[in-house]
Amino acid sequence: MATPAAEVHRALLARGETVAAAESLTAGLFCATLASVPGASATLRGGAVVYATDLKATLAGVPEDLLAAHGPVSPETAAALAEGIRVRCGATWGVGLTGVAGPDPVDGHGPGRVYLGLSDGGRTDVVELQLPGDRQAVRDGAVTSAFQALLDRLG
């Protein structure tokens, strides 16, 4: 059985499309997981680990006023991460992941709260997740959810 990352790779390859990711709580796990698929260089453009709030603006292009108004963990930030990284990396698709892995709350968001942005340049969707488990389980769940959301959009 193919992994979700392998399925995403195959679907992107069949369409001649690429993906890039701006990752906060997952700290590069989405890109690393896709890069583990043989031939991923044909579909993975790259990404940015934007763990620090200021890097969401400087590396992924999230407007500073949006960050000031909504904070680093918000649907608006997830959407802007996806849109910004797609443009900055020259990819067909952009994925933005932000949230709280735990164990402590951040800015009023409890552990397991994740916002996943997905953009193709014409439409940007945001999925709000409440994932169970410890830090690693939340991070793994966020990545799995991102691959599934991308597969759903790819059809």
C-alpha positions as CSV (number, residue, x, y, z in Angstrom):
1,M,0.0,0.0,0.0
2,A,1.4,3.4,-1.0
3,T,2.0,6.0,1.6
4,P,0.0,9.3,1.4
5,A,3.3,11.1,0.4
6,A,3.8,8.6,-2.4
7,E,0.2,9.1,-3.6
8,V,0.7,12.8,-3.6
9,H,3.9,12.5,-5.5
10,R,2.3,10.2,-8.2
11,A,-0.7,12.6,-8.5
12,L,1.5,15.6,-8.9
13,L,3.7,13.9,-11.4
14,A,0.8,12.8,-13.5
15,R,-0.4,16.4,-13.6
16,G,3.0,17.9,-14.2
17,E,2.6,19.9,-11.0
18,T,4.7,20.8,-7.9
19,V,4.3,21.6,-4.3
20,A,6.1,23.8,-1.7
21,A,5.4,24.1,2.1
22,A,5.8,26.7,4.8
23,E,5.9,24.8,8.0
24,S,5.7,26.1,11.6
25,L,4.8,23.4,14.1
26,T,5.9,20.6,11.7
27,A,9.3,22.1,11.3
28,G,10.0,20.6,7.8
29,L,8.4,17.2,8.4
30,F,6.0,17.6,5.4
31,C,8.9,18.3,3.0
32,A,11.1,15.6,4.6
33,T,8.3,13.1,4.3
34,L,7.7,13.9,0.6
35,A,11.5,13.9,0.0
36,S,11.7,10.3,1.2
37,V,9.7,9.2,-1.9
38,P,12.0,8.2,-4.7
39,G,11.8,10.8,-7.5
40,A,10.4,13.5,-5.3
41,S,12.7,16.1,-6.9
42,A,10.3,16.1,-9.8
43,T,7.4,17.3,-7.6
44,L,8.8,18.9,-4.4
45,R,10.0,22.5,-5.1
46,G,11.1,23.3,-1.5
47,G,9.9,25.0,1.5
48,A,10.6,27.0,4.6
49,V,10.7,26.2,8.3
50,V,9.0,29.2,9.8
51,Y,8.9,28.3,13.5
52,A,9.6,31.8,14.6
53,T,6.8,34.3,14.0
54,D,9.0,36.9,12.2
55,L,10.1,34.2,9.7
56,K,6.5,33.7,8.7
57,A,6.8,37.2,7.2
58,T,10.3,37.2,6.0
59,L,10.6,33.7,4.5
60,A,7.0,32.9,3.6
61,G,5.6,36.4,2.8
62,V,2.9,36.6,5.4
63,P,2.0,40.2,5.7
64,E,3.2,41.6,9.1
65,D,-0.2,43.4,9.6
66,L,-2.0,40.0,9.2
67,L,0.3,38.5,11.8
68,A,-0.3,41.4,14.2
69,A,-4.1,41.2,13.7
70,H,-4.6,37.4,13.8
71,G,-1.4,35.9,15.4
72,P,0.8,33.2,14.2
73,V,-1.7,30.4,14.9
74,S,-4.8,31.3,12.8
75,P,-6.7,30.3,9.7
76,E,-5.6,33.6,8.1
77,T,-2.0,32.9,8.8
78,A,-2.3,29.3,7.4
79,A,-3.8,30.7,4.2
80,A,-1.1,33.3,3.8
81,L,1.6,30.8,4.5
82,A,0.3,28.5,1.7
83,E,-0.1,31.4,-0.8
84,G,3.3,33.0,0.1
85,I,5.4,29.8,-0.2
86,R,3.7,28.8,-3.4
87,V,4.7,32.1,-5.0
88,R,8.2,32.3,-3.4
89,C,9.1,28.7,-4.5
90,G,7.4,28.9,-7.9
91,A,5.2,25.8,-7.1
92,T,1.8,24.9,-8.4
93,W,0.6,24.2,-4.9
94,G,1.4,25.7,-1.5
95,V,0.9,24.1,1.9
96,G,0.9,26.2,5.1
97,L,1.0,24.5,8.5
98,T,0.7,26.4,11.8
99,G,-0.6,25.3,15.1
100,V,0.3,24.1,18.6
101,A,2.0,20.8,19.2
102,G,1.9,21.2,23.0
103,P,2.2,20.5,25.7
104,D,1.3,24.1,26.6
105,P,-1.3,26.4,25.0
106,V,0.0,29.2,22.7
107,D,-2.0,32.5,22.3
108,G,-5.2,30.9,23.6
109,H,-4.9,27.9,21.4
110,G,-4.7,24.5,23.1
111,P,-2.4,21.7,22.2
112,G,-3.5,19.9,19.0
113,R,-5.0,23.0,17.3
114,V,-3.7,23.0,13.8
115,Y,-4.5,25.2,10.8
116,L,-3.7,23.8,7.4
117,G,-3.7,26.1,4.3
118,L,-3.7,24.8,0.8
119,S,-3.4,27.1,-2.3
120,D,-3.2,26.5,-6.0
121,G,-3.1,30.2,-6.8
122,G,-6.8,30.3,-7.8
123,R,-8.3,29.0,-4.5
124,T,-7.0,28.8,-1.0
125,D,-8.7,26.4,1.5
126,V,-8.0,26.3,5.2
127,V,-8.7,23.2,7.3
128,E,-9.0,23.5,11.1
129,L,-7.9,20.4,13.0
130,Q,-8.0,19.3,16.6
131,L,-5.5,16.5,16.8
132,P,-5.0,14.2,19.8
133,G,-1.8,13.0,21.4
134,D,1.6,14.2,22.3
135,R,3.8,16.6,20.4
136,Q,5.0,14.0,17.9
137,A,1.5,12.7,17.3
138,V,0.2,16.2,16.6
139,R,3.0,16.9,14.2
140,D,2.6,13.6,12.4
141,G,-1.2,14.1,12.3
142,A,-0.8,17.5,10.8
143,V,1.5,16.1,8.0
144,T,-0.8,13.2,7.3
145,S,-3.8,15.7,7.1
146,A,-1.8,17.9,4.7
147,F,-1.1,15.0,2.4
148,Q,-4.8,14.0,2.5
149,A,-6.1,17.5,1.9
150,L,-3.7,17.8,-1.1
151,L,-4.9,14.4,-2.5
152,D,-8.5,15.5,-2.1
153,R,-7.8,18.7,-4.1
154,L,-5.9,16.8,-6.7
155,G,-8.9,14.5,-7.2
